[in-house]
Amino acid sequence: MKDKADKSSGARRRFGTGDFASYGLVVGAVVLGWQIAIQPLMQRAPVETAIRLAPGSPMVLRRAAESELAAGRAGNAAVLSRDALARSPFDVRALRVFGLTEAEAGRDAEADEVLTLAGNWSLRDDPAHAWLVDRRLRRGDYASAFAHADTLVRRRQDIQPQVFRLFTVAGTEDPQRSVPVIAGLLAARPPWRAAYIYGLGPQDLQLFVSLAVLLESGRAPLDNGELQFLYRTMINSGQFEAIQTVRERIKRPPPRVPVTNGGFSDSEAPEPFQWRLTQKAGAAAEIVGDDLRASNPALRVAYDGYATGAIAEQLTSLAPGAYRFSAEVRIESGDPTARLAWTLSCATDGGQFASMPSVAPDAAPGTWATLSGRLDVPGNCPAQWLRLETRAGDRRSPTVVWFDRIVISPAG
């Protein structure tokens, strides 16, 4: 009997505090391992399986709430989302589900309050922002609706077409209230600005023009590429009178200058009110420093006398009447007299109404001379193309000529 007691006492002595600590570590490791093991199941397993594994998990409850709402069981979703929020009050997705259940129950004011909170907590919760866009649009609150739409398209390129269409329809049908809001978004230079602007087509010209005018007076006017796209869209639509109106409003380039960059030193003006130069076999034009006046840029043209086409061109808007054309010219080599000509054609029908020689009659090679001629702009011609055109011959006749200080002024 004494031997048994001694053995029991020895066993107790051997199973001391350190043994209890080791046992606790083992149990803790098992529990932690189980928690780690079920985490992927809680996140990705079917909801029914996940809720049996972890019925008290806020994440599982939120997943179940989302599943119930998607299945049309808003009542169940409301209960589950409340349970999830009770365990994790800052779960944005659970808050959004609860807000949507309020909307399903017809409590729009409460839903608006809850989903606004969800949207403010997370800029990445797309369903909350999408609901708020729809809700605010129904109330006519473009500023708030488009702010939430901006949040969506900054993250989701795949929904840009739908949101952009929303902007455009609103800007077309309710321009007085919506266009300033759209312009305000574009003025912030969001990452989707270029995609929206370059997606506007001929059918959206009125909206495009309104945005251009509003942006011009703000902190982020259209850059040259965007403005050039607007002008080209208007040209392709035959809106030449409207082009002049836009140019008068935004003053880019200055509207009272018939020839933009006639001195070839202003590269900031956008096309088509800027020189568009040809670079091809047999005809090449470039703006470079004059080799006689190094600090003065000028137009240098190299032409083989055989290629055809316009070497340089820009759009202008001259009122009907008489004008004088002048330019400084210098022959570097060859004889361009019969091979190049300055012309003016009506932009609406392409009809040419003026042609002037490219070289002054008394021009001597290697020196600058002034070319001058008279022209008459007809009526019903709101815009004109000023071009330096080739006059091809039967054989090649290389020539190099310089042009500078091109001016069109009233003849009087």
Contacts in CASP RR format, 6 or more apart in sequence:
PFRMAT RR
TARGET T0000
AUTHOR 0000-0000-0000
METHOD contacts of the structure
MODEL  1
MKDKADKSSGARRRFGTGDFASYGLVVGAVVLGWQIAIQPLMQRAPVETA
IRLAPGSPMVLRRAAESELAAGRAGNAAVLSRDALARSPFDVRALRVFGL
TEAEAGRDAEADEVLTLAGNWSLRDDPAHAWLVDRRLRRGDYASAFAHAD
TLVRRRQDIQPQVFRLFTVAGTEDPQRSVPVIAGLLAARPPWRAAYIYGL
GPQDLQLFVSLAVLLESGRAPLDNGELQFLYRTMINSGQFEAIQTVRERI
KRPPPRVPVTNGGFSDSEAPEPFQWRLTQKAGAAAEIVGDDLRASNPALR
VAYDGYATGAIAEQLTSLAPGAYRFSAEVRIESGDPTARLAWTLSCATDG
GQFASMPSVAPDAAPGTWATLSGRLDVPGNCPAQWLRLETRAGDRRSPTV
VWFDRIVISPAG
38 53 0 8 1.000
38 54 0 8 1.000
41 49 0 8 1.000
41 50 0 8 1.000
41 53 0 8 1.000
42 50 0 8 1.000
42 53 0 8 1.000
42 54 0 8 1.000
42 57 0 8 1.000
42 59 0 8 1.000
42 60 0 8 1.000
43 50 0 8 1.000
43 59 0 8 1.000
43 63 0 8 1.000
45 53 0 8 1.000
47 60 0 8 1.000
47 63 0 8 1.000
47 64 0 8 1.000
47 67 0 8 1.000
50 57 0 8 1.000
50 60 0 8 1.000
50 63 0 8 1.000
50 64 0 8 1.000
51 60 0 8 1.000
51 61 0 8 1.000
51 64 0 8 1.000
53 60 0 8 1.000
54 60 0 8 1.000
56 87 0 8 1.000
57 87 0 8 1.000
58 84 0 8 1.000
58 85 0 8 1.000
58 87 0 8 1.000
58 88 0 8 1.000
58 91 0 8 1.000
58 94 0 8 1.000
59 84 0 8 1.000
59 88 0 8 1.000
59 91 0 8 1.000
61 80 0 8 1.000
61 81 0 8 1.000
61 83 0 8 1.000
61 84 0 8 1.000
61 87 0 8 1.000
61 94 0 8 1.000
62 80 0 8 1.000
62 81 0 8 1.000
62 84 0 8 1.000
62 88 0 8 1.000
62 91 0 8 1.000
62 93 0 8 1.000
62 94 0 8 1.000
62 97 0 8 1.000
64 80 0 8 1.000
65 76 0 8 1.000
65 77 0 8 1.000
65 78 0 8 1.000
65 80 0 8 1.000
65 81 0 8 1.000
65 84 0 8 1.000
65 94 0 8 1.000
65 97 0 8 1.000
65 98 0 8 1.000
66 77 0 8 1.000
66 93 0 8 1.000
66 97 0 8 1.000
68 74 0 8 1.000
68 75 0 8 1.000
68 76 0 8 1.000
68 77 0 8 1.000
68 80 0 8 1.000
69 77 0 8 1.000
69 97 0 8 1.000
69 100 0 8 1.000
69 101 0 8 1.000
69 104 0 8 1.000
72 104 0 8 1.000
74 100 0 8 1.000
74 101 0 8 1.000
74 104 0 8 1.000
74 105 0 8 1.000
75 101 0 8 1.000
75 104 0 8 1.000
75 105 0 8 1.000
77 97 0 8 1.000
77 100 0 8 1.000
77 101 0 8 1.000
78 98 0 8 1.000
78 101 0 8 1.000
78 102 0 8 1.000
78 105 0 8 1.000
80 97 0 8 1.000
81 94 0 8 1.000
81 95 0 8 1.000
81 97 0 8 1.000
81 98 0 8 1.000
81 99 0 8 1.000
81 101 0 8 1.000
82 98 0 8 1.000
84 91 0 8 1.000
84 94 0 8 1.000
85 91 0 8 1.000
85 94 0 8 1.000
85 95 0 8 1.000
85 98 0 8 1.000
88 94 0 8 1.000
90 121 0 8 1.000
92 118 0 8 1.000
92 119 0 8 1.000
92 121 0 8 1.000
92 122 0 8 1.000
92 125 0 8 1.000
92 128 0 8 1.000
93 125 0 8 1.000
95 114 0 8 1.000
95 117 0 8 1.000
95 118 0 8 1.000
95 121 0 8 1.000
96 114 0 8 1.000
96 115 0 8 1.000
96 118 0 8 1.000
96 119 0 8 1.000
96 125 0 8 1.000
96 127 0 8 1.000
96 128 0 8 1.000
98 114 0 8 1.000
99 110 0 8 1.000
99 111 0 8 1.000
99 114 0 8 1.000
99 115 0 8 1.000
99 118 0 8 1.000
100 111 0 8 1.000
100 115 0 8 1.000
100 127 0 8 1.000
100 131 0 8 1.000
102 108 0 8 1.000
102 110 0 8 1.000
102 111 0 8 1.000
102 114 0 8 1.000
103 111 0 8 1.000
103 115 0 8 1.000
103 131 0 8 1.000
108 135 0 8 1.000
111 131 0 8 1.000
111 135 0 8 1.000
112 132 0 8 1.000
112 135 0 8 1.000
115 128 0 8 1.000
115 131 0 8 1.000
115 132 0 8 1.000
115 135 0 8 1.000
116 132 0 8 1.000
118 125 0 8 1.000
118 128 0 8 1.000
119 125 0 8 1.000
119 128 0 8 1.000
119 129 0 8 1.000
119 132 0 8 1.000
119 148 0 8 1.000
122 128 0 8 1.000
123 129 0 8 1.000
123 151 0 8 1.000
123 155 0 8 1.000
124 155 0 8 1.000
126 152 0 8 1.000
126 155 0 8 1.000
126 156 0 8 1.000
129 148 0 8 1.000
129 149 0 8 1.000
129 151 0 8 1.000
129 152 0 8 1.000
130 148 0 8 1.000
130 152 0 8 1.000
132 144 0 8 1.000
132 145 0 8 1.000
132 148 0 8 1.000
133 145 0 8 1.000
133 146 0 8 1.000
133 148 0 8 1.000
133 149 0 8 1.000
133 152 0 8 1.000
133 166 0 8 1.000
134 145 0 8 1.000
135 145 0 8 1.000
136 142 0 8 1.000
136 144 0 8 1.000
136 145 0 8 1.000
136 148 0 8 1.000
137 145 0 8 1.000
137 166 0 8 1.000
137 170 0 8 1.000
140 177 0 8 1.000
142 170 0 8 1.000
142 174 0 8 1.000
142 177 0 8 1.000
142 178 0 8 1.000
142 181 0 8 1.000
143 181 0 8 1.000
146 167 0 8 1.000
146 178 0 8 1.000
146 181 0 8 1.000
146 182 0 8 1.000
146 185 0 8 1.000
147 185 0 8 1.000
149 163 0 8 1.000
149 166 0 8 1.000
149 167 0 8 1.000
150 185 0 8 1.000
150 190 0 8 1.000
152 159 0 8 1.000
152 163 0 8 1.000
153 159 0 8 1.000
153 160 0 8 1.000
153 163 0 8 1.000
153 164 0 8 1.000
153 190 0 8 1.000
153 192 0 8 1.000
154 190 0 8 1.000
154 191 0 8 1.000
154 192 0 8 1.000
157 192 0 8 1.000
160 192 0 8 1.000
160 195 0 8 1.000
160 196 0 8 1.000
164 192 0 8 1.000
164 195 0 8 1.000
164 196 0 8 1.000
164 199 0 8 1.000
167 178 0 8 1.000
167 182 0 8 1.000
167 196 0 8 1.000
168 200 0 8 1.000
168 204 0 8 1.000
168 207 0 8 1.000
170 178 0 8 1.000
170 182 0 8 1.000
171 178 0 8 1.000
171 179 0 8 1.000
171 182 0 8 1.000
171 207 0 8 1.000
171 210 0 8 1.000
172 204 0 8 1.000
172 206 0 8 1.000
172 207 0 8 1.000
175 206 0 8 1.000
175 207 0 8 1.000
175 210 0 8 1.000
179 207 0 8 1.000
179 210 0 8 1.000
179 211 0 8 1.000
179 214 0 8 1.000
180 214 0 8 1.000
182 211 0 8 1.000
183 210 0 8 1.000
183 211 0 8 1.000
183 214 0 8 1.000
183 215 0 8 1.000
184 214 0 8 1.000
186 193 0 8 1.000
186 196 0 8 1.000
186 197 0 8 1.000
186 211 0 8 1.000
186 215 0 8 1.000
186 220 0 8 1.000
187 215 0 8 1.000
187 218 0 8 1.000
187 219 0 8 1.000
187 220 0 8 1.000
188 220 0 8 1.000
189 220 0 8 1.000
194 226 0 8 1.000
197 208 0 8 1.000
197 211 0 8 1.000
197 222 0 8 1.000
197 226 0 8 1.000
197 229 0 8 1.000
198 226 0 8 1.000
198 229 0 8 1.000
200 207 0 8 1.000
200 208 0 8 1.000
200 233 0 8 1.000
201 208 0 8 1.000
201 233 0 8 1.000
202 233 0 8 1.000
202 236 0 8 1.000
202 237 0 8 1.000
205 233 0 8 1.000
205 234 0 8 1.000
205 237 0 8 1.000
205 239 0 8 1.000
205 242 0 8 1.000
208 230 0 8 1.000
208 233 0 8 1.000
209 230 0 8 1.000
209 242 0 8 1.000
209 246 0 8 1.000
212 221 0 8 1.000
212 222 0 8 1.000
212 227 0 8 1.000
212 230 0 8 1.000
212 246 0 8 1.000
212 250 0 8 1.000
213 246 0 8 1.000
213 249 0 8 1.000
213 250 0 8 1.000
215 221 0 8 1.000
215 222 0 8 1.000
216 222 0 8 1.000
216 249 0 8 1.000
216 250 0 8 1.000
216 252 0 8 1.000
221 250 0 8 1.000
222 230 0 8 1.000
224 268 0 8 1.000
224 269 0 8 1.000
224 270 0 8 1.000
225 270 0 8 1.000
227 250 0 8 1.000
227 252 0 8 1.000
227 270 0 8 1.000
228 270 0 8 1.000
228 271 0 8 1.000
228 272 0 8 1.000
230 246 0 8 1.000
231 243 0 8 1.000
231 246 0 8 1.000
231 270 0 8 1.000
231 271 0 8 1.000
231 272 0 8 1.000
231 273 0 8 1.000
231 315 0 8 1.000
232 271 0 8 1.000
232 272 0 8 1.000
234 240 0 8 1.000
234 242 0 8 1.000
234 243 0 8 1.000
234 246 0 8 1.000
235 243 0 8 1.000
235 272 0 8 1.000
235 315 0 8 1.000
235 347 0 8 1.000
238 348 0 8 1.000
240 317 0 8 1.000
240 347 0 8 1.000
240 348 0 8 1.000
240 382 0 8 1.000
240 383 0 8 1.000
241 382 0 8 1.000
241 383 0 8 1.000
243 315 0 8 1.000
243 317 0 8 1.000
243 383 0 8 1.000
244 255 0 8 1.000
244 317 0 8 1.000
244 382 0 8 1.000
244 383 0 8 1.000
247 253 0 8 1.000
247 255 0 8 1.000
247 273 0 8 1.000
247 317 0 8 1.000
248 255 0 8 1.000
252 269 0 8 1.000
252 270 0 8 1.000
253 260 0 8 1.000
253 261 0 8 1.000
253 269 0 8 1.000
253 270 0 8 1.000
253 273 0 8 1.000
253 274 0 8 1.000
255 317 0 8 1.000
258 316 0 8 1.000
258 317 0 8 1.000
258 318 0 8 1.000
258 323 0 8 1.000
258 407 0 8 1.000
258 408 0 8 1.000
258 409 0 8 1.000
259 314 0 8 1.000
259 316 0 8 1.000
259 386 0 8 1.000
259 406 0 8 1.000
259 407 0 8 1.000
259 408 0 8 1.000
260 266 0 8 1.000
260 269 0 8 1.000
260 273 0 8 1.000
260 274 0 8 1.000
260 275 0 8 1.000
260 314 0 8 1.000
260 316 0 8 1.000
261 267 0 8 1.000
261 269 0 8 1.000
261 274 0 8 1.000
261 275 0 8 1.000
261 314 0 8 1.000
262 404 0 8 1.000
262 405 0 8 1.000
262 406 0 8 1.000
262 407 0 8 1.000
263 297 0 8 1.000
263 298 0 8 1.000
263 404 0 8 1.000
263 405 0 8 1.000
263 406 0 8 1.000
264 275 0 8 1.000
264 287 0 8 1.000
264 297 0 8 1.000
264 298 0 8 1.000
264 299 0 8 1.000
264 404 0 8 1.000
265 296 0 8 1.000
265 297 0 8 1.000
267 274 0 8 1.000
267 287 0 8 1.000
271 314 0 8 1.000
272 314 0 8 1.000
272 315 0 8 1.000
273 314 0 8 1.000
273 315 0 8 1.000
273 316 0 8 1.000
274 314 0 8 1.000
275 287 0 8 1.000
275 299 0 8 1.000
275 312 0 8 1.000
275 313 0 8 1.000
275 314 0 8 1.000
276 312 0 8 1.000
276 313 0 8 1.000
276 314 0 8 1.000
277 285 0 8 1.000
277 286 0 8 1.000
277 287 0 8 1.000
277 299 0 8 1.000
277 311 0 8 1.000
277 312 0 8 1.000
278 284 0 8 1.000
278 285 0 8 1.000
278 309 0 8 1.000
278 310 0 8 1.000
278 311 0 8 1.000
278 312 0 8 1.000
279 285 0 8 1.000
279 286 0 8 1.000
280 307 0 8 1.000
281 307 0 8 1.000
282 302 0 8 1.000
282 303 0 8 1.000
282 304 0 8 1.000
282 305 0 8 1.000
282 306 0 8 1.000
282 307 0 8 1.000
283 301 0 8 1.000
283 302 0 8 1.000
283 303 0 8 1.000
283 304 0 8 1.000
283 307 0 8 1.000
283 309 0 8 1.000
283 311 0 8 1.000
283 390 0 8 1.000
284 301 0 8 1.000
284 302 0 8 1.000
284 303 0 8 1.000
285 299 0 8 1.000
285 300 0 8 1.000
285 301 0 8 1.000
285 302 0 8 1.000
285 311 0 8 1.000
285 312 0 8 1.000
285 388 0 8 1.000
286 299 0 8 1.000
286 300 0 8 1.000
287 297 0 8 1.000
287 298 0 8 1.000
287 299 0 8 1.000
287 300 0 8 1.000
288 297 0 8 1.000
288 298 0 8 1.000
288 300 0 8 1.000
289 295 0 8 1.000
289 296 0 8 1.000
289 297 0 8 1.000
289 298 0 8 1.000
290 296 0 8 1.000
290 297 0 8 1.000
290 298 0 8 1.000
290 402 0 8 1.000
290 404 0 8 1.000
292 330 0 8 1.000
292 366 0 8 1.000
292 368 0 8 1.000
296 404 0 8 1.000
298 402 0 8 1.000
298 403 0 8 1.000
298 404 0 8 1.000
299 312 0 8 1.000
299 402 0 8 1.000
299 403 0 8 1.000
299 404 0 8 1.000
300 332 0 8 1.000
300 400 0 8 1.000
300 401 0 8 1.000
300 402 0 8 1.000
301 311 0 8 1.000
301 312 0 8 1.000
301 336 0 8 1.000
301 340 0 8 1.000
301 388 0 8 1.000
301 400 0 8 1.000
301 401 0 8 1.000
301 402 0 8 1.000
301 403 0 8 1.000
302 398 0 8 1.000
302 399 0 8 1.000
302 400 0 8 1.000
303 311 0 8 1.000
303 336 0 8 1.000
303 339 0 8 1.000
303 340 0 8 1.000
303 390 0 8 1.000
303 398 0 8 1.000
303 399 0 8 1.000
303 400 0 8 1.000
303 401 0 8 1.000
304 396 0 8 1.000
304 397 0 8 1.000
304 398 0 8 1.000
305 339 0 8 1.000
305 390 0 8 1.000
305 392 0 8 1.000
305 393 0 8 1.000
305 396 0 8 1.000
305 397 0 8 1.000
305 398 0 8 1.000
305 399 0 8 1.000
306 392 0 8 1.000
306 393 0 8 1.000
306 395 0 8 1.000
306 396 0 8 1.000
306 397 0 8 1.000
307 390 0 8 1.000
307 392 0 8 1.000
308 390 0 8 1.000
308 392 0 8 1.000
309 389 0 8 1.000
309 390 0 8 1.000
310 387 0 8 1.000
310 388 0 8 1.000
310 389 0 8 1.000
310 390 0 8 1.000
311 340 0 8 1.000
311 387 0 8 1.000
311 388 0 8 1.000
311 389 0 8 1.000
311 390 0 8 1.000
312 387 0 8 1.000
312 388 0 8 1.000
313 385 0 8 1.000
313 386 0 8 1.000
313 387 0 8 1.000
313 388 0 8 1.000
314 385 0 8 1.000
314 386 0 8 1.000
315 347 0 8 1.000
315 383 0 8 1.000
315 384 0 8 1.000
315 385 0 8 1.000
315 386 0 8 1.000
316 383 0 8 1.000
316 384 0 8 1.000
316 385 0 8 1.000
316 386 0 8 1.000
316 408 0 8 1.000
317 382 0 8 1.000
317 383 0 8 1.000
317 384 0 8 1.000
318 377 0 8 1.000
318 384 0 8 1.000
318 408 0 8 1.000
319 377 0 8 1.000
320 377 0 8 1.000
320 378 0 8 1.000
320 379 0 8 1.000
320 381 0 8 1.000
321 376 0 8 1.000
321 377 0 8 1.000
321 410 0 8 1.000
321 411 0 8 1.000
322 374 0 8 1.000
322 375 0 8 1.000
322 376 0 8 1.000
322 377 0 8 1.000
322 410 0 8 1.000
322 411 0 8 1.000
322 412 0 8 1.000
323 374 0 8 1.000
323 375 0 8 1.000
323 376 0 8 1.000
323 377 0 8 1.000
323 408 0 8 1.000
323 409 0 8 1.000
323 410 0 8 1.000
323 411 0 8 1.000
324 372 0 8 1.000
324 373 0 8 1.000
324 374 0 8 1.000
324 375 0 8 1.000
324 408 0 8 1.000
324 409 0 8 1.000
324 410 0 8 1.000
324 411 0 8 1.000
324 412 0 8 1.000
325 342 0 8 1.000
325 354 0 8 1.000
325 356 0 8 1.000
325 371 0 8 1.000
325 372 0 8 1.000
325 373 0 8 1.000
325 374 0 8 1.000
325 375 0 8 1.000
325 406 0 8 1.000
325 407 0 8 1.000
325 408 0 8 1.000
326 370 0 8 1.000
326 371 0 8 1.000
326 372 0 8 1.000
326 373 0 8 1.000
326 405 0 8 1.000
326 406 0 8 1.000
326 407 0 8 1.000
326 409 0 8 1.000
327 342 0 8 1.000
327 370 0 8 1.000
327 371 0 8 1.000
327 403 0 8 1.000
327 404 0 8 1.000
327 405 0 8 1.000
327 406 0 8 1.000
327 407 0 8 1.000
328 368 0 8 1.000
328 369 0 8 1.000
328 370 0 8 1.000
328 371 0 8 1.000
328 403 0 8 1.000
328 404 0 8 1.000
328 405 0 8 1.000
329 358 0 8 1.000
329 359 0 8 1.000
329 360 0 8 1.000
329 363 0 8 1.000
329 368 0 8 1.000
329 369 0 8 1.000
329 370 0 8 1.000
329 371 0 8 1.000
329 401 0 8 1.000
329 402 0 8 1.000
329 403 0 8 1.000
330 363 0 8 1.000
330 366 0 8 1.000
330 367 0 8 1.000
330 368 0 8 1.000
330 369 0 8 1.000
330 401 0 8 1.000
330 402 0 8 1.000
330 404 0 8 1.000
331 359 0 8 1.000
331 363 0 8 1.000
331 364 0 8 1.000
331 365 0 8 1.000
331 366 0 8 1.000
331 399 0 8 1.000
331 400 0 8 1.000
331 401 0 8 1.000
331 402 0 8 1.000
332 365 0 8 1.000
332 366 0 8 1.000
332 400 0 8 1.000
332 401 0 8 1.000
332 402 0 8 1.000
333 365 0 8 1.000
333 398 0 8 1.000
333 399 0 8 1.000
333 400 0 8 1.000
334 365 0 8 1.000
334 397 0 8 1.000
334 398 0 8 1.000
334 399 0 8 1.000
334 400 0 8 1.000
335 397 0 8 1.000
335 399 0 8 1.000
336 358 0 8 1.000
336 359 0 8 1.000
336 399 0 8 1.000
336 401 0 8 1.000
337 357 0 8 1.000
337 358 0 8 1.000
337 359 0 8 1.000
338 391 0 8 1.000
339 358 0 8 1.000
339 390 0 8 1.000
339 391 0 8 1.000
339 392 0 8 1.000
339 393 0 8 1.000
339 397 0 8 1.000
339 399 0 8 1.000
340 358 0 8 1.000
340 359 0 8 1.000
340 388 0 8 1.000
340 389 0 8 1.000
340 390 0 8 1.000
340 391 0 8 1.000
340 399 0 8 1.000
340 401 0 8 1.000
341 355 0 8 1.000
341 356 0 8 1.000
341 357 0 8 1.000
341 358 0 8 1.000
341 388 0 8 1.000
341 389 0 8 1.000
341 391 0 8 1.000
342 355 0 8 1.000
342 356 0 8 1.000
342 357 0 8 1.000
342 358 0 8 1.000
342 386 0 8 1.000
342 387 0 8 1.000
342 388 0 8 1.000
342 389 0 8 1.000
343 352 0 8 1.000
343 354 0 8 1.000
343 355 0 8 1.000
343 356 0 8 1.000
343 386 0 8 1.000
343 387 0 8 1.000
343 388 0 8 1.000
343 389 0 8 1.000
344 352 0 8 1.000
344 353 0 8 1.000
344 354 0 8 1.000
344 355 0 8 1.000
344 375 0 8 1.000
344 377 0 8 1.000
344 384 0 8 1.000
344 385 0 8 1.000
344 386 0 8 1.000
344 387 0 8 1.000
345 351 0 8 1.000
345 352 0 8 1.000
345 353 0 8 1.000
345 384 0 8 1.000
345 385 0 8 1.000
345 387 0 8 1.000
346 352 0 8 1.000
346 353 0 8 1.000
346 378 0 8 1.000
346 381 0 8 1.000
346 383 0 8 1.000
346 384 0 8 1.000
347 381 0 8 1.000
347 382 0 8 1.000
347 383 0 8 1.000
347 384 0 8 1.000
347 385 0 8 1.000
348 380 0 8 1.000
348 381 0 8 1.000
348 382 0 8 1.000
348 383 0 8 1.000
350 385 0 8 1.000
353 375 0 8 1.000
353 376 0 8 1.000
353 377 0 8 1.000
353 378 0 8 1.000
353 381 0 8 1.000
354 375 0 8 1.000
354 376 0 8 1.000
356 371 0 8 1.000
356 373 0 8 1.000
356 375 0 8 1.000
357 371 0 8 1.000
358 371 0 8 1.000
358 388 0 8 1.000
358 401 0 8 1.000
358 403 0 8 1.000
359 369 0 8 1.000
359 371 0 8 1.000
359 401 0 8 1.000
360 369 0 8 1.000
360 370 0 8 1.000
360 371 0 8 1.000
360 372 0 8 1.000
362 369 0 8 1.000
363 369 0 8 1.000
363 371 0 8 1.000
368 402 0 8 1.000
368 404 0 8 1.000
374 411 0 8 1.000
375 408 0 8 1.000
377 384 0 8 1.000
386 408 0 8 1.000
388 403 0 8 1.000
END
